[in-house]
Amino acid sequence: MKDKRIDKVKQHFDIFFNNQKVKVISCKIDEANSIISIKTKIFGQDFPHNGRFPIVIPSQNTMKDLSVVFRSMSKDSSIEHWEYTIKAE
């Protein structure tokens, strides 16, 4: 029998919030609408809530220094969805 946890982790990629690594399946930075949307199947990760910090997505060769405010977090049996509002400087 396969270990489903290993398969779940393999679907994810790393992003870094203020040099803290989290695993996600989706990270969309929409500066036009001032929203960051993050989805993960790995529950209980320590996502930040508010502040100014660098966001680095190595797989997309992206680095942004943004000021964000926690907007919402929803969860169902298979996914966590975090949203942040990007604050204008």
VOGUKOL-960180 format. One record per residue: residue number from 1; residue in one letter; x, y, z of N, C-alpha, C in turn. Coordinates in pm, whole numbers, plus 32768, in hexadecimal, padded with zeros to 4 digits. Layout:
<pts>
<pt nr="NUM" rest="A" n_px="X" n_py="Y" n_pz="Z" ca_px="X" ca_py="Y" ca_pz="Z" c_px="X" c_py="Y" c_pz="Z"/>
...
</pts>
This chain:
<pts>
<pt nr="1" rest="M" n_px="8054" n_py="7F89" n_pz="8000" ca_px="8000" ca_py="8000" ca_pz="8000" c_px="8058" c_py="807D" c_pz="8000"/>
<pt nr="2" rest="K" n_px="8036" n_py="80DC" n_pz="7FAC" ca_px="8083" ca_py="8158" ca_pz="7FA3" c_px="8068" c_py="81B1" c_pz="801A"/>
<pt nr="3" rest="D" n_px="80CC" n_py="81FE" n_pz="803E" ca_px="80BC" ca_py="825F" ca_pz="80A8" c_px="8083" c_py="82DF" c_pz="806A"/>
<pt nr="4" rest="K" n_px="8006" n_py="82FE" n_pz="8087" ca_px="7FC3" ca_py="8371" ca_pz="804A" c_px="8003" c_py="83F5" c_pz="8072"/>
<pt nr="5" rest="R" n_px="8044" n_py="83FA" n_pz="80E7" ca_px="8086" ca_py="8475" ca_pz="8111" c_px="80F8" c_py="8499" c_pz="80B2"/>
<pt nr="6" rest="I" n_px="8143" n_py="8438" n_pz="8084" ca_px="81B2" ca_py="8452" ca_pz="8027" c_px="817B" c_py="8489" c_pz="7FA4"/>
<pt nr="7" rest="D" n_px="8110" n_py="844D" n_pz="7F70" ca_px="80D2" ca_py="847E" ca_pz="7EF5" c_px="80A0" c_py="850D" c_pz="7F05"/>
<pt nr="8" rest="K" n_px="8067" n_py="852B" n_pz="7F79" ca_px="8033" ca_py="85B1" ca_pz="7F94" c_px="80A4" c_py="8619" c_pz="7F94"/>
<pt nr="9" rest="V" n_px="8111" n_py="85F9" n_pz="7FD4" ca_px="8183" ca_py="8656" ca_pz="7FDB" c_px="81C0" c_py="866C" c_pz="7F50"/>
<pt nr="10" rest="K" n_px="81C4" n_py="8606" n_pz="7EFE" ca_px="81FF" ca_py="8612" ca_pz="7E78" c_px="81AF" c_py="8670" c_pz="7E1D"/>
<pt nr="11" rest="Q" n_px="8130" n_py="8689" n_pz="7E3B" ca_px="80DD" ca_py="86E5" ca_pz="7DEC" c_px="8101" c_py="8776" c_pz="7E08"/>
<pt nr="12" rest="H" n_px="8146" n_py="8791" n_pz="7E75" ca_px="8161" ca_py="8818" ca_pz="7EA4" c_px="81E8" c_py="884D" c_pz="7E76"/>
<pt nr="13" rest="F" n_px="81F7" n_py="88D2" n_pz="7E7D" ca_px="8278" ca_py="8912" ca_pz="7E68" c_px="8290" c_py="8972" c_pz="7EDC"/>
<pt nr="14" rest="D" n_px="830D" n_py="8999" n_pz="7EED" ca_px="8333" ca_py="89EE" ca_pz="7F5D" c_px="8322" c_py="8A81" c_pz="7F3C"/>
<pt nr="15" rest="I" n_px="82F2" n_py="8ACD" n_pz="7F9F" ca_px="82FA" ca_py="8B5E" ca_pz="7F9C" c_px="8330" c_py="8B8A" c_pz="8023"/>
<pt nr="16" rest="F" n_px="8367" n_py="8C00" n_pz="8029" ca_px="83A1" ca_py="8C33" ca_pz="80A4" c_px="8360" c_py="8CB7" c_pz="80C9"/>
<pt nr="17" rest="F" n_px="832B" n_py="8CBF" n_pz="8143" ca_px="82F9" ca_py="8D3B" ca_pz="817E" c_px="835E" c_py="8D63" c_pz="81E8"/>
<pt nr="18" rest="N" n_px="83A0" n_py="8DD4" n_pz="81D3" ca_px="8400" ca_py="8E05" ca_pz="8237" c_px="8463" c_py="8D96" c_pz="825C"/>
<pt nr="19" rest="N" n_px="8496" n_py="8D50" n_pz="81F5" ca_px="84F7" ca_py="8CE3" ca_pz="8202" c_px="84C1" c_py="8C67" c_pz="8247"/>
<pt nr="20" rest="Q" n_px="843E" n_py="8C5C" n_pz="8259" ca_px="8400" ca_py="8BE5" ca_pz="8293" c_px="83BF" c_py="8B95" c_pz="8222"/>
<pt nr="21" rest="K" n_px="83E8" n_py="8B17" n_pz="8212" ca_px="83B7" ca_py="8AC4" ca_pz="81A3" c_px="832E" c_py="8A8A" c_pz="81C2"/>
<pt nr="22" rest="V" n_px="82D3" n_py="8A93" n_pz="815F" ca_px="8253" ca_py="8A4E" ca_pz="8165" c_px="823E" c_py="8A06" c_pz="80E1"/>
<pt nr="23" rest="K" n_px="81F0" n_py="899B" n_pz="80E4" ca_px="81D4" ca_py="894D" ca_pz="806B" c_px="8147" c_py="896C" c_pz="803C"/>
<pt nr="24" rest="V" n_px="813B" n_py="898D" n_pz="7FBB" ca_px="80BA" ca_py="89B5" ca_pz="7F82" c_px="80A4" c_py="896F" c_pz="7EFC"/>
<pt nr="25" rest="I" n_px="8024" n_py="8966" n_pz="7ED5" ca_px="8006" ca_py="8932" ca_pz="7E4F" c_px="7FE5" c_py="89A5" c_pz="7DF0"/>
<pt nr="26" rest="S" n_px="7FCA" n_py="8A1C" n_pz="7E2A" ca_px="7FA9" ca_py="8A90" ca_pz="7DD7" c_px="7FCB" c_py="8B0F" c_pz="7E25"/>
<pt nr="27" rest="C" n_px="800A" n_py="8B6F" n_pz="7DE0" ca_px="8024" ca_py="8BF3" ca_pz="7E1A" c_px="8015" c_py="8C59" c_pz="7DAA"/>
<pt nr="28" rest="K" n_px="7FAF" n_py="8CAD" n_pz="7DB6" ca_px="7F95" ca_py="8D14" ca_pz="7D51" c_px="7F9F" c_py="8D9D" c_pz="7D91"/>
<pt nr="29" rest="I" n_px="7FF8" n_py="8DF0" n_pz="7D5A" ca_px="8007" ca_py="8E79" ca_pz="7D89" c_px="7FC7" c_py="8ED2" c_pz="7D1F"/>
<pt nr="30" rest="D" n_px="7F55" n_py="8F0D" n_pz="7D41" ca_px="7F09" ca_py="8F62" ca_pz="7CE5" c_px="7F15" c_py="8FF2" c_pz="7D16"/>
<pt nr="31" rest="E" n_px="7F7E" n_py="9036" n_pz="7CE9" ca_px="7F96" ca_py="90BF" ca_pz="7D17" c_px="7F2D" c_py="9120" c_pz="7CE1"/>
<pt nr="32" rest="A" n_px="7EF0" n_py="9104" n_pz="7C6F" ca_px="7E89" ca_py="915B" ca_pz="7C38" c_px="7E0F" c_py="9163" c_pz="7C93"/>
<pt nr="33" rest="N" n_px="7DEC" n_py="90F2" n_pz="7CD2" ca_px="7D7A" ca_py="90ED" ca_pz="7D2E" c_px="7DA4" c_py="90E9" c_pz="7DC1"/>
<pt nr="34" rest="S" n_px="7E27" n_py="90F4" n_pz="7DDA" ca_px="7E60" ca_py="90F7" ca_pz="7E61" c_px="7E3E" c_py="907C" c_pz="7EB4"/>
<pt nr="35" rest="I" n_px="7E4C" n_py="9005" n_pz="7E78" ca_px="7E2B" ca_py="8F88" ca_pz="7EBC" c_px="7E9A" c_py="8F21" c_pz="7EA6"/>
<pt nr="36" rest="I" n_px="7EBA" n_py="8ED8" n_pz="7F10" ca_px="7F0E" ca_py="8E61" ca_pz="7F06" c_px="7EB7" c_py="8DEA" c_pz="7F2E"/>
<pt nr="37" rest="S" n_px="7EB4" n_py="8D84" n_pz="7EDB" ca_px="7E65" ca_py="8D0C" ca_pz="7EF4" c_px="7EC3" c_py="8C94" c_pz="7EFA"/>
<pt nr="38" rest="I" n_px="7EBB" n_py="8C49" n_pz="7F67" ca_px="7F13" ca_py="8BD5" ca_pz="7F7C" c_px="7EBE" c_py="8B5B" c_pz="7F9F"/>
<pt nr="39" rest="K" n_px="7EDC" n_py="8AEB" n_pz="7F5F" ca_px="7E95" ca_py="8A6E" ca_pz="7F7C" c_px="7EFA" c_py="8A02" c_pz="7F9E"/>
<pt nr="40" rest="T" n_px="7ED6" n_py="89B0" n_pz="8001" ca_px="7F2B" ca_py="8941" ca_pz="802A" c_px="7ED5" c_py="88CD" c_pz="805A"/>
<pt nr="41" rest="K" n_px="7F0B" n_py="8855" n_pz="804B" ca_px="7ECA" ca_py="87DE" ca_pz="8081" c_px="7F0F" c_py="87B0" c_pz="8100"/>
<pt nr="42" rest="I" n_px="7F77" n_py="87F7" n_pz="812A" ca_px="7FBF" ca_py="87D5" ca_pz="81A4" c_px="7F8D" c_py="8832" c_pz="8212"/>
<pt nr="43" rest="F" n_px="7F3D" n_py="87FD" n_pz="826B" ca_px="7EFE" ca_py="884D" ca_pz="82D4" c_px="7F5E" c_py="886E" c_pz="8345"/>
<pt nr="44" rest="G" n_px="7F44" n_py="88DF" n_pz="8387" ca_px="7F8D" ca_py="8903" ca_pz="8400" c_px="8010" c_py="894A" c_pz="83EA"/>
<pt nr="45" rest="Q" n_px="802D" n_py="8977" n_pz="8371" ca_px="80A8" ca_py="89C2" ca_pz="835A" c_px="809A" c_py="8A4D" c_pz="8399"/>
<pt nr="46" rest="D" n_px="810B" n_py="8A86" n_pz="83BC" ca_px="810D" ca_py="8B05" ca_pz="8403" c_px="8115" c_py="8B79" c_pz="839F"/>
<pt nr="47" rest="F" n_px="80A2" n_py="8B9F" n_pz="8367" ca_px="809D" ca_py="8C10" ca_pz="830C" c_px="809D" c_py="8C92" c_pz="835C"/>
<pt nr="48" rest="P" n_px="80DD" n_py="8CFA" n_pz="8328" ca_px="80D9" ca_py="8D7B" ca_pz="836E" c_px="804F" c_py="8DBA" c_pz="8363"/>
<pt nr="49" rest="H" n_px="8034" n_py="8E1D" n_pz="83B7" ca_px="7FB2" ca_py="8E5F" ca_pz="83B2" c_px="7FBA" c_py="8EEE" c_pz="837C"/>
<pt nr="50" rest="N" n_px="8015" n_py="8F3D" n_pz="83AE" ca_px="8021" ca_py="8FC9" ca_pz="8382" c_px="80B4" c_py="8FEF" c_pz="8381"/>
<pt nr="51" rest="G" n_px="80D4" n_py="9053" n_pz="8330" ca_px="815C" ca_py="9088" ca_pz="8334" c_px="8196" c_py="909F" c_pz="82AA"/>
<pt nr="52" rest="R" n_px="820E" n_py="90D5" n_pz="82AD" ca_px="8259" ca_py="90EA" ca_pz="8231" c_px="82CB" c_py="9085" c_pz="8230"/>
<pt nr="53" rest="F" n_px="82D2" n_py="9036" n_pz="81C6" ca_px="833A" ca_py="8FD1" ca_pz="81BE" c_px="834E" c_py="8FA7" c_pz="812D"/>
<pt nr="54" rest="P" n_px="83C1" n_py="8F6C" n_pz="8112" ca_px="83D8" ca_py="8F38" ca_pz="808A" c_px="838B" c_py="8EB5" c_pz="8075"/>
<pt nr="55" rest="I" n_px="8356" n_py="8EA6" n_pz="7FFD" ca_px="8317" ca_py="8E2A" ca_pz="7FD3" c_px="836A" c_py="8DF6" c_pz="7F5E"/>
<pt nr="56" rest="V" n_px="839F" n_py="8D7E" n_pz="7F6C" ca_px="83F6" ca_py="8D44" ca_pz="7F07" c_px="83B7" c_py="8CC2" c_pz="7ED6"/>
<pt nr="57" rest="I" n_px="83AA" n_py="8CB6" n_pz="7E51" ca_px="8377" ca_py="8C3C" ca_pz="7E13" c_px="83E5" c_py="8C0A" c_pz="7DB5"/>
<pt nr="58" rest="P" n_px="843F" n_py="8BB5" n_pz="7DE6" ca_px="84B2" ca_py="8B8B" ca_pz="7D94" c_px="848B" c_py="8B49" c_pz="7D10"/>
<pt nr="59" rest="S" n_px="8423" n_py="8AF7" n_pz="7D0F" ca_px="83FE" ca_py="8AB0" ca_pz="7C94" c_px="83CD" c_py="8B0E" c_pz="7C27"/>
<pt nr="60" rest="Q" n_px="839F" n_py="8B86" n_pz="7C4E" ca_px="8370" ca_py="8BE9" ca_pz="7BEB" c_px="83D5" c_py="8C5B" c_pz="7BDC"/>
<pt nr="61" rest="N" n_px="8447" n_py="8C4E" n_pz="7C20" ca_px="84AF" ca_py="8CB4" ca_pz="7C1D" c_px="8476" c_py="8D3E" c_pz="7C41"/>
<pt nr="62" rest="T" n_px="8424" n_py="8D41" n_pz="7CAC" ca_px="83DE" ca_py="8DBB" ca_pz="7CD6" c_px="8408" c_py="8DE2" c_pz="7D62"/>
<pt nr="63" rest="M" n_px="8420" n_py="8E64" n_pz="7D74" ca_px="8439" ca_py="8E9A" ca_pz="7DF9" c_px="83F3" c_py="8F21" c_pz="7E02"/>
<pt nr="64" rest="K" n_px="839C" n_py="8F2F" n_pz="7E65" ca_px="8351" ca_py="8FAA" ca_pz="7E7C" c_px="835F" c_py="8FD3" c_pz="7F0D"/>
<pt nr="65" rest="D" n_px="8372" n_py="9053" n_pz="7F25" ca_px="8373" ca_py="9089" ca_pz="7FAE" c_px="82EE" c_py="90D1" c_pz="7FBF"/>
<pt nr="66" rest="L" n_px="8292" n_py="9094" n_pz="8009" ca_px="820A" ca_py="90C9" ca_pz="8012" c_px="81DF" c_py="90DD" c_pz="80A2"/>
<pt nr="67" rest="S" n_px="8186" n_py="913B" n_pz="80B4" ca_px="8145" ca_py="9151" ca_pz="8134" c_px="80B8" c_py="9116" c_pz="8127"/>
<pt nr="68" rest="V" n_px="8097" n_py="90B6" n_pz="817D" ca_px="8017" ca_py="9070" ca_pz="8170" c_px="7FCA" c_py="906F" c_pz="81F3"/>
<pt nr="69" rest="V" n_px="7F46" n_py="905F" n_pz="81E5" ca_px="7EEB" ca_py="9051" ca_pz="8256" c_px="7E9A" c_py="8FD3" c_pz="823F"/>
<pt nr="70" rest="F" n_px="7E8E" n_py="8F80" n_pz="82A6" ca_px="7E3F" ca_py="8F05" ca_pz="829E" c_px="7DB0" c_py="8F29" c_pz="8279"/>
<pt nr="71" rest="R" n_px="7D79" n_py="8EE0" n_pz="8218" ca_px="7CF0" ca_py="8EF9" ca_pz="81E9" c_px="7C92" c_py="8E88" c_pz="8214"/>
<pt nr="72" rest="S" n_px="7CB9" n_py="8E0B" n_pz="81F4" ca_px="7C64" ca_py="8D9A" ca_pz="821A" c_px="7CB0" c_py="8D17" c_pz="820D"/>
<pt nr="73" rest="M" n_px="7C7C" n_py="8CB0" n_pz="8250" ca_px="7CAE" ca_py="8C29" ca_pz="8242" c_px="7C35" c_py="8BCD" c_pz="8246"/>
<pt nr="74" rest="S" n_px="7C27" n_py="8B7C" n_pz="81DF" ca_px="7BBB" ca_py="8B1A" ca_pz="81DE" c_px="7BF9" c_py="8A90" c_pz="81D0"/>
<pt nr="75" rest="K" n_px="7BAF" n_py="8A2E" n_pz="8200" ca_px="7BE4" ca_py="89A6" ca_pz="8202" c_px="7B72" c_py="8945" c_pz="81ED"/>
<pt nr="76" rest="D" n_px="7B8B" n_py="88E1" n_pz="819A" ca_px="7B2D" ca_py="8872" ca_pz="8191" c_px="7B7C" c_py="87F2" c_pz="81AB"/>
<pt nr="77" rest="S" n_px="7B47" n_py="8782" n_pz="818A" ca_px="7B89" ca_py="8704" ca_pz="81AD" c_px="7C0B" c_py="86ED" c_pz="8160"/>
<pt nr="78" rest="S" n_px="7C20" n_py="8736" n_pz="80F1" ca_px="7C98" ca_py="871A" ca_pz="80A2" c_px="7CF4" c_py="8791" c_pz="808B"/>
<pt nr="79" rest="I" n_px="7CCA" n_py="880C" n_pz="80A8" ca_px="7D1D" ca_py="887E" ca_pz="8084" c_px="7D0B" c_py="88F4" c_pz="80E4"/>
<pt nr="80" rest="E" n_px="7D77" n_py="893E" n_pz="80F9" ca_px="7D72" ca_py="89BE" ca_pz="8140" c_px="7D87" c_py="8A2C" c_pz="80D9"/>
<pt nr="81" rest="H" n_px="7D38" n_py="8A96" n_pz="80E3" ca_px="7D43" ca_py="8B07" ca_pz="8086" c_px="7D58" c_py="8B86" c_pz="80D7"/>
<pt nr="82" rest="W" n_px="7DCE" n_py="8BC2" n_pz="80CB" ca_px="7DF2" ca_py="8C3C" ca_pz="8112" c_px="7DEB" c_py="8CB1" c_pz="80B0"/>
<pt nr="83" rest="E" n_px="7DB6" n_py="8D22" n_pz="80DE" ca_px="7DB4" ca_py="8D9B" ca_pz="808C" c_px="7DE8" c_py="8E11" c_pz="80DD"/>
<pt nr="84" rest="Y" n_px="7E33" n_py="8E65" n_pz="8099" ca_px="7E6B" ca_py="8EDE" ca_pz="80D4" c_px="7E4A" c_py="8F55" c_pz="807B"/>
<pt nr="85" rest="T" n_px="7E3D" n_py="8FC9" n_pz="80B9" ca_px="7E2E" ca_py="9046" ca_pz="8070" c_px="7EB8" c_py="9089" c_pz="806D"/>
<pt nr="86" rest="I" n_px="7EE1" n_py="90B5" n_pz="7FF9" ca_px="7F60" ca_py="90FD" ca_pz="7FEC" c_px="7F46" c_py="918F" c_pz="800C"/>
<pt nr="87" rest="K" n_px="7F8D" n_py="91C4" n_pz="806E" ca_px="7F7C" ca_py="9250" ca_pz="8096" c_px="7FCF" c_py="92A9" c_pz="803B"/>
<pt nr="88" rest="A" n_px="7F93" n_py="9318" n_pz="8014" ca_px="7FDC" ca_py="937B" ca_pz="7FC4" c_px="803D" c_py="93C6" c_pz="8020"/>
<pt nr="89" rest="E" n_px="80B0" n_py="93E3" n_pz="7FEC" ca_px="8115" ca_py="942A" ca_pz="803C" c_px="810B" c_py="94BF" c_pz="8025"/>
</pts>
